[in-house]
Amino acid sequence: MGKMAAAALLALAAVPAHADTISDAQFWLTNTASVAIDDKTWLTGDVILRSHPDALDVGQYIARVGVRRSLGDGWTVQATYGWIDSRNPGGGDTVEHRLGQMVSTHIADFGAWRIDSRLGVEERLRATGGEVGWRVRARLRATRPLTSRLSFHLSEELIGALNDTAWGQNAGLTASRLGTGINYRFSNHLAIGPSYSWQRVVAATRADRNSHVLGLTIDADL
């Protein structure tokens, strides 16, 4: 699994990026929740609010539900359905339905560091119809506990489209996210984590965009 994720990261990173870029700042608020069905299965849900670039008003709403299953030995699989509402500054919302399948695993431990990987495939369907947009996501993450309640993490995720669609998806690397942050666990049921991510969005028909993303994640295990 670690080799698969690393290979996907390298393959996506090999796609050339445009020389011209624009920069902006964003804020992302993420609320996640999980409910145990048994000792190996959880129902999951999250709501994400993302601001417009260089603004505080919400530019995108994401609501997602799923089922996660532990396979043992550090392996988990998850299936999700997501509803995405993107608010365009020029007027009119773009609504997308997104199905996701992913597998995650623990790769190794280096001293106090824990390394894990995640590899997923998504199917993007616009509410107006048209072709299904296929894309892949690959992430490597390193986590280190600082105290019994506080931990630090560093991650790199690459997102790539696998096909072209008439509604605007173009095959190739679409985004790179290098992120870091901390997680403070108040109890077994609640944690909060501020974060910073440097995101590069690659677009075929316009300049690439560098986004400095300040994030706040609230995790609830019910």
Buried (B, 14 or more C-beta within 10 A) or exposed (E): BBEEBBEBBEBBBEBEBEEEEEEBEBBBBBBBBBEEEEEEEBBBBBBBBBBBBEEEEBBBBBEBBBBBBBEEEEEBBBBBEBBBBBBEEEEEEBEBEBBBBBBBBBBEEEEEBBBBBBBBBBEBBBEEEBBEBBBBBBBBBBBEEEEEEEBBBBBBBBBBBEEBBEBEBBBBBBBBBBBEBEBBBEEEEEBEBEBEBEBBBBBEEEEBBBBBBBBBBBBEBE
